[in-house]
Amino acid sequence: MKFPMRMRDFGLASFFILVSGCAHGNLPVETGERAPLCASSSVRVFTDFPGAGQHSCTVISEREIVLATDHEHDRNDAINPSPWYAFSVIETGDMPVTLRIDYADYEHRYTPKSQSLNGEWVAISPEFTTLSEDEHQFSISLGDATEETVIAGQPILSSQAIFDRYQALADTYGADLHMLGQSREGRPLYALTYGLPTSDQLVIAMTRQHPPEFSGAQTFDYFAEDMLQAVAAADDLNFRLVMFPNANPDGIDNGHWRNNTGGWDLNRNWFEASEPEIAAIQDQINTEAEGKGIIAFMDFHSTWDTLVYTHPFEGDETDMRLPSELRDLMNASINPQPEWIVGHQIINGTSKNWAKLEHQTGGITIELADDAPDQVRRQIAASSVEAVFNIADQTSSSP
């Protein structure tokens, strides 16, 4: 089977791009009297929509409000520094309003974006923002807009919006979207699959274990449609594709920084599998992997810089062909080249470590910079698809 070299001309732009009009379904819907998180005579602040941050709110003056960025409960009393903020604002006056975000002991991470009722997400110009010297506080100055505006560290997609998108992809490309179980709060967990169950090769990909990591999730979304378009066009598909588009729906909708509602960083729960989200994903993978070789195991995330975590390329029986192929393709197509961090920290219950120990395959964690350019996200997605097809062909042609 040859990799279909003529990929789409990034037509996904109208579907997943930062300023997508599809995302306006996440905005609050006026359904009668709403209780603001806090309000003055000139401004009201709301957090009554999926993905809103866990904020407390203090009115300093008529036109100045402070929002604290509270994080979810963490079972280890420590949490990755991903201070998430998301709220909506309605102004009633004609003077600027200052919203000050207080991170307490944490530091500012996410560049603010705003979404209006037309659904567009745009970065807020630096001329309207101020970061304190210690980076523990961040202020945004708003004009005299009277329509409701959502402000967030990254564009927001609710769990329902994510599900709807993947149902549309499944319908378009003839894939199967099926339920695996439920999260702790009862939200659906699902997998998207394509290819014959009798195939002897398996490709695994997942994302959204960590809610705010939009750039990694969007890269996965690009990968998913690129991959579905390619496999649907293939005459002799020789692998089965299994993807998990939303591993942490509770965290997504509750505005968590990192964890599920059980207080677990899900990408540290792969050894214990005590959480329903990871248990359901592992059950699906183990069932799918019976009689098959996993040739690709990819987990998409975000951090400060674009990089890839994987295992040592030599030294044991782990199948490292996919990481090696992807490294070569990325180095040839992306400038600057992503850093590859090679090491196997056995104590960390991450997805890539579980893949190595349980299935002897070289799992990779693909990290996109929080503000990685869209071109880089698309190229990493395209390179990932090409690497999968190349390794699948090598395996099929081996004696």
C-alpha positions in Angstrom: 0.0 0.0 0.0 1.4 3.4 -1.0 0.9 6.5 1.0 -1.5 8.8 -0.8 0.8 11.7 -1.5 -1.8 14.1 -2.6 -3.2 15.1 0.7 -6.0 17.6 1.1 -5.0 21.3 0.6 -5.5 21.9 4.3 -9.2 22.3 3.7 -9.7 21.6 7.4 -9.0 25.3 8.0 -12.8 26.0 7.9 -13.3 23.2 10.4 -10.6 23.5 13.1 -8.7 26.7 12.6 -8.3 29.1 15.5 -10.9 31.5 14.3 -13.4 28.8 13.4 -17.0 29.9 13.3 -18.0 26.4 14.4 -16.9 27.1 17.9 -19.6 29.6 18.8 -21.7 26.8 20.3 -19.5 27.0 23.4 -20.7 30.5 24.2 -23.3 30.9 26.9 -26.9 30.9 25.7 -29.2 33.5 27.2 -32.0 31.4 28.8 -33.5 33.9 31.3 -32.0 35.5 34.4 -28.3 34.5 34.8 -26.3 34.8 38.0 -22.9 36.4 37.3 -19.8 35.2 39.1 -19.5 38.8 40.2 -20.7 42.2 38.9 -20.4 45.9 39.3 -22.6 48.6 37.9 -20.5 48.6 34.7 -19.5 45.0 34.1 -20.7 41.4 34.7 -18.5 38.3 34.7 -19.8 34.8 34.0 -18.4 31.3 34.2 -21.6 29.4 33.3 -20.4 27.5 30.2 -18.4 24.4 29.5 -14.7 25.0 29.7 -15.0 28.0 31.9 -12.2 28.4 34.5 -12.6 27.6 38.2 -12.5 31.2 39.3 -13.3 33.2 42.3 -14.0 36.9 41.7 -13.5 40.2 43.6 -14.9 43.6 42.6 -12.2 46.2 43.3 -14.1 49.1 41.9 -16.8 49.8 39.3 -14.4 49.1 36.5 -11.8 46.8 38.0 -12.3 43.1 38.8 -9.8 40.5 40.0 -10.3 36.8 39.0 -8.4 34.2 40.9 -7.4 31.1 38.9 -8.4 28.2 41.1 -7.4 24.7 40.0 -9.1 21.4 40.5 -8.5 19.1 43.4 -5.2 17.2 43.0 -4.6 13.9 44.9 -0.9 14.7 45.3 -1.4 18.3 46.5 0.6 19.5 43.5 -0.4 20.3 39.9 1.4 21.0 36.7 1.6 24.8 36.1 -1.1 25.2 33.5 -3.1 28.1 35.1 -6.3 28.0 33.0 -8.6 31.0 32.7 -11.9 31.3 30.8 -14.8 33.6 31.5 -17.3 35.8 29.7 -17.8 39.5 30.1 -20.7 41.9 29.5 -20.1 45.6 29.9 -22.8 48.2 30.4 -20.8 51.4 30.4 -18.7 53.4 27.9 -15.4 53.4 29.9 -12.6 50.8 29.8 -12.7 47.9 32.2 -9.7 46.2 33.7 -9.8 42.5 34.4 -6.9 41.3 36.5 -6.1 37.6 36.6 -4.3 36.5 39.8 -2.3 33.2 39.5 -1.2 33.2 43.2 2.0 31.1 43.3 1.8 30.2 39.6 3.0 32.1 36.6 1.2 33.3 33.5 1.3 30.8 30.6 -1.5 31.2 28.0 -1.8 34.2 25.7 -5.3 35.5 26.0 -7.8 35.1 23.1 -11.4 36.4 22.8 -14.5 35.0 21.1 -17.4 37.1 20.1 -20.9 36.0 19.1 -19.9 35.4 15.5 -17.7 32.5 16.8 -14.3 33.9 15.9 -11.3 33.4 18.2 -8.6 36.1 18.0 -5.6 36.8 20.1 -5.9 39.9 22.3 -3.4 42.6 21.2 -0.5 43.0 23.7 -1.3 46.7 23.8 -4.3 45.8 25.9 -2.5 43.5 28.3 0.0 43.9 31.2 2.0 41.2 32.9 3.4 41.9 36.4 7.1 41.6 36.9 6.9 38.4 38.8 4.4 37.0 36.2 1.9 36.1 38.9 -0.8 38.6 37.7 -2.0 39.5 34.2 -4.3 42.4 33.4 -6.6 42.8 30.3 -8.1 46.2 29.4 -11.4 46.0 27.7 -13.1 48.7 25.6 -16.7 49.6 25.7 -18.1 46.6 23.9 -21.7 45.8 25.0 -22.1 42.3 23.5 -21.0 39.3 25.5 -17.4 38.3 24.9 -15.6 35.1 26.0 -12.0 35.5 27.1 -9.8 32.4 27.5 -6.2 31.2 27.5 -6.9 29.0 24.5 -9.9 28.5 22.2 -12.6 26.4 23.9 -14.3 23.3 22.6 -16.8 21.6 24.8 -16.9 17.8 25.0 -20.2 17.9 23.1 -18.6 20.0 20.3 -15.7 17.6 20.1 -18.0 14.6 19.9 -20.1 16.3 17.2 -17.0 17.0 15.1 -15.8 13.4 15.3 -19.3 12.1 14.5 -19.2 14.3 11.4 -15.8 12.9 10.5 -17.0 9.3 11.0 -20.0 10.0 8.8 -17.9 11.6 6.1 -15.2 8.9 5.8 -17.2 5.8 6.8 -15.4 5.3 10.1 -17.0 3.9 13.3 -17.5 6.1 16.3 -18.5 3.9 19.3 -18.8 4.3 23.1 -16.3 2.7 25.4 -17.9 3.7 28.7 -18.4 6.8 30.8 -16.2 9.3 32.7 -16.5 9.8 36.4 -19.3 12.3 35.8 -21.0 10.2 33.2 -19.8 11.8 30.0 -19.3 9.4 27.1 -15.9 8.0 26.3 -15.5 6.9 22.7 -13.1 5.7 20.1 -13.1 6.3 16.3 -12.0 3.2 14.3 -11.4 2.5 10.7 -10.1 -0.7 9.0 -10.8 -4.4 9.2 -10.6 -5.9 12.7 -8.7 -8.8 11.0 -5.8 -6.5 10.0 -2.6 -7.6 11.7 -1.3 -4.1 12.3 -2.7 -1.5 14.6 -2.3 2.3 14.8 -3.2 4.1 18.1 -3.5 7.8 18.6 -5.1 9.9 21.4 -5.3 13.4 22.8 -7.0 15.7 25.4 -5.7 14.0 28.5 -4.9 17.5 29.7 -7.7 20.0 29.0 -5.9 23.3 28.2 -3.5 21.8 25.7 -5.3 23.1 22.6 -2.3 23.2 20.2 -1.6 19.5 20.7 -5.3 18.6 20.5 -5.7 20.6 17.3 -2.7 18.9 15.8 -4.3 15.6 16.6 -7.5 16.9 14.9 -5.5 17.7 11.8 -3.9 14.2 12.0 -7.3 12.6 12.4 -8.8 14.0 9.2 -5.6 13.6 7.2 -5.4 10.0 8.3 -9.1 9.3 7.6 -8.8 10.9 4.2 -5.7 8.8 3.4 -7.1 5.5 4.6 -10.4 6.0 2.9 -8.5 6.6 -0.4 -6.3 3.5 0.0 -7.1 0.5 -2.1 -5.2 -2.0 0.1 -5.3 -0.7 3.6 -3.0 -2.9 5.7 -3.7 -1.6 9.2 -6.5 -0.8 11.6 -6.8 2.7 13.0 -8.0 3.4 16.6 -8.2 7.0 17.8 -9.4 8.5 21.1 -10.2 12.2 20.5 -11.2 13.1 24.1 -9.6 11.2 26.9 -10.7 13.6 29.7 -14.2 15.0 29.0 -14.9 16.0 32.6 -11.7 18.0 32.7 -12.5 19.6 29.4 -16.0 20.8 30.5 -15.0 21.7 34.1 -12.1 23.9 33.1 -9.5 21.8 34.8 -5.8 22.7 34.5 -4.6 19.1 34.3 -6.7 16.4 36.0 -9.9 14.4 35.8 -12.5 14.7 38.5 -10.8 12.0 40.5 -7.8 14.2 41.1 -5.6 12.2 38.7 -3.3 13.5 36.0 -4.5 10.9 33.6 -1.1 10.7 31.9 0.3 9.4 35.2 -2.5 6.8 35.7 -1.6 4.3 32.9 0.1 1.8 35.3 -2.7 1.9 37.9 -5.6 2.4 35.5 -7.7 3.3 38.5 -9.7 6.0 36.6 -12.6 5.0 34.3 -11.2 7.1 31.4 -7.8 5.3 31.3 -9.3 1.9 32.1 -11.8 2.2 29.2 -9.0 3.2 26.7 -6.7 0.4 27.8 -9.5 -2.2 27.5 -10.2 -1.0 24.0 -6.5 -1.1 23.0 -5.9 -4.5 24.6 -8.9 -5.9 22.8 -7.9 -4.4 19.5 -4.3 -5.6 19.9 -5.1 -9.3 20.2 -3.2 -10.9 17.3 -1.9 -7.6 16.0 1.3 -5.7 16.2 1.0 -2.0 17.3 3.1 -0.1 14.8 2.3 3.4 16.0 1.3 4.7 19.5 1.0 8.5 19.5 -0.3 10.8 22.3 -0.7 14.5 21.4 -0.1 17.2 24.1 1.1 20.8 24.5 3.9 22.5 26.5 6.0 25.7 26.2 8.1 24.4 23.3 7.5 21.9 20.4 9.2 18.7 21.2 8.8 14.9 21.2 9.3 12.4 24.1 10.1 8.8 23.2 12.2 5.8 24.3 15.9 5.0 23.5 16.2 4.0 19.9 18.5 1.1 20.7 19.0 -1.3 23.5 16.1 -3.7 23.7 13.3 -5.3 21.7 11.0 -2.3 21.7 9.7 -1.5 18.1 11.1 2.0 17.5 10.6 2.1 13.7 7.8 4.7 13.9 9.6 7.1 16.2 12.7 6.8 14.0 10.7 7.4 10.8 8.8 10.3 12.3 12.0 12.0 13.6 13.5 11.9 10.1 10.4 13.3 8.5 10.0 16.1 11.0 13.7 17.0 10.7 13.3 17.3 7.0 10.1 19.3 6.9 10.0 21.5 10.0 12.2 24.5 10.8 13.3 24.9 13.5 13.4 21.1 14.1 11.5 19.9 17.2 13.7 18.7 20.0 13.6 14.9 20.6 13.9 13.9 24.3 14.9 10.3 24.5 14.5 8.4 27.8 12.4 5.9 29.6 11.4 7.0 33.1 9.8 3.7 34.3 8.2 5.3 37.4 6.0 7.6 35.3 2.7 6.0 34.4 2.5 7.7 31.1 0.8 6.4 27.9 4.1 6.0 26.1 5.6 4.0 29.0 2.6 1.7 29.2 2.9 1.1 25.4 6.5 0.0 25.9 5.9 -2.2 28.9 2.6 -3.7 27.8 2.9 -3.9 24.0 6.7 -3.5 23.4 6.1 -0.6 21.0 7.8 2.7 21.0 5.2 5.1 22.3 5.7 8.8 21.5 4.4 11.9 23.2 4.1 14.7 20.7 4.2 18.1 22.4 3.2 21.3 20.5 4.2 24.7 21.8 1.2 26.5 23.2 1.4 29.1 20.5 2.9 27.0 17.8 2.1 28.4 14.3 -0.7 26.6 12.5 1.6 25.7 9.7 3.8 23.7 12.2 0.7 21.9 13.6 -0.4 20.9 10.1 3.1 19.7 9.1 3.5 17.6 12.2 0.1 16.1 11.5 1.0 15.4 7.9 4.4 13.9 8.8 2.8 11.7 11.4 0.4 10.3 8.8 3.2 9.7 6.3 5.3 8.0 8.9 2.5 5.6 9.7 2.0 4.6 6.1 5.7 4.2 5.5 6.1 1.8 8.5 2.9 -0.1 7.6 4.3 -0.7 4.1 7.7 -1.8 5.5 6.0 -4.3 7.8 3.7 -5.7 5.0 6.6 -6.1 2.6 8.8 -7.9 5.2 9.3 -11.7 4.6 
